[in-house]
Amino acid sequence: MKWREFVHHAYIVAIAADGDALQFENHLQKFNEAYTDIRNPIIHRGGSFIELNVEPATISSYMMRLANSCISSIVKYRIETVEELHIHAINSLKTPEFEQVLSDFMDRLKEAQPDRKLPKIPW
């Protein structure tokens, strides 16, 4: 399965959210912004935190909390393989609450960028 753009972000934050749709929504927005508005300009354009007017400690702290939440879920559910992790994430993403959050998120992306082709949801 190819995970790209916000579908990849949804996969990661679904693990971190641990079944909580509100956490999923909050993380999805924040992680997408961090990836799209901070990571991409730094990686692809040689930008800097100063140029982007972003405090590195703030974004680093957020990413560390997100990673810790993912690790906590992996430990909590005793996930031992990548396949088990995929199943866990996809099962969360298929719940009606998470599907609604993702649908609303995609609608906002499409509204903000009407010409943007959104990736197909792979699950």
C-alpha positions in Angstrom: 0.0 0.0 0.0 1.4 3.4 -0.9 1.0 6.0 1.8 1.5 9.5 0.6 0.4 13.1 1.4 -2.3 13.5 4.0 -3.2 9.7 3.7 0.2 9.1 5.2 -0.4 11.7 7.8 -3.8 10.2 8.7 -2.1 6.8 9.1 0.4 8.2 11.6 -2.0 10.2 13.6 -4.6 7.4 13.7 -1.9 5.4 15.6 -1.2 8.4 17.9 -4.9 9.1 18.5 -5.6 5.7 20.1 -9.2 5.6 18.9 -10.1 9.2 20.0 -11.7 11.0 17.0 -11.1 14.5 18.6 -7.4 13.7 19.1 -7.3 12.3 15.5 -8.8 15.6 14.2 -6.4 17.8 16.2 -3.4 15.8 15.2 -4.4 15.5 11.6 -4.6 19.2 11.1 -1.4 20.0 13.1 0.7 17.2 11.6 -0.4 18.1 8.1 0.5 21.7 8.7 3.9 20.7 10.2 4.6 18.5 7.2 3.3 20.7 4.4 4.1 24.1 5.7 7.4 23.4 7.6 9.0 20.1 6.6 8.4 20.4 2.8 9.8 24.0 2.4 12.9 23.0 4.5 13.5 19.8 2.6 12.5 20.8 -0.9 13.4 24.5 -1.1 16.3 24.7 1.4 14.2 26.9 3.7 14.9 27.5 7.4 12.9 27.8 10.6 13.8 31.5 10.6 12.6 32.1 7.1 9.4 30.3 7.9 9.0 32.2 11.2 8.7 29.0 13.1 10.1 28.2 16.5 12.1 25.0 16.1 11.6 23.9 19.8 7.8 24.2 19.4 7.5 22.0 16.3 10.1 19.6 17.7 8.2 19.3 21.0 5.0 18.6 19.1 6.6 15.9 16.9 8.1 14.3 20.0 4.7 14.2 21.7 3.2 12.6 18.5 6.0 10.0 18.4 5.5 9.2 22.1 1.7 8.8 21.5 2.5 6.4 18.6 4.9 4.4 20.8 2.4 4.3 23.7 -0.3 2.8 21.4 2.2 0.3 20.0 3.0 -0.8 23.6 -0.6 -0.7 24.8 -1.8 -3.0 22.0 1.3 -5.1 22.0 1.9 -4.5 18.3 4.9 -6.6 17.2 5.0 -6.3 13.5 4.5 -3.7 10.8 1.6 -5.7 9.5 -0.1 -5.6 12.9 0.6 -1.8 13.0 -1.1 -1.4 9.5 -4.1 -3.4 10.6 -4.4 -1.4 13.8 -4.2 2.0 12.0 -6.6 0.9 9.2 -9.1 -0.4 11.7 -9.1 3.0 13.4 -9.3 4.8 10.1 -12.3 2.8 9.1 -14.4 3.8 12.1 -17.3 6.1 11.2 -15.9 8.9 13.5 -12.4 8.8 11.9 -13.9 8.6 8.4 -16.0 11.7 9.1 -13.0 13.6 10.3 -11.0 12.6 7.3 -13.8 13.4 4.9 -14.2 16.9 6.5 -10.4 17.4 6.3 -10.4 16.5 2.6 -13.3 18.9 2.0 -11.3 21.7 3.6 -8.3 20.9 1.5 -10.3 20.8 -1.7 -12.0 24.1 -0.8 -8.6 25.8 0.0 -7.0 24.4 -3.2 -9.7 23.6 -5.8 -7.2 22.5 -8.4 -5.4 20.1 -6.1 -5.9 16.4 -7.0 -6.4 14.5 -3.7 -5.0 11.0 -3.4 -7.4 8.1 -3.2 -8.0 6.7 0.2 -6.4 3.2 0.0 -8.5 1.4 2.7 
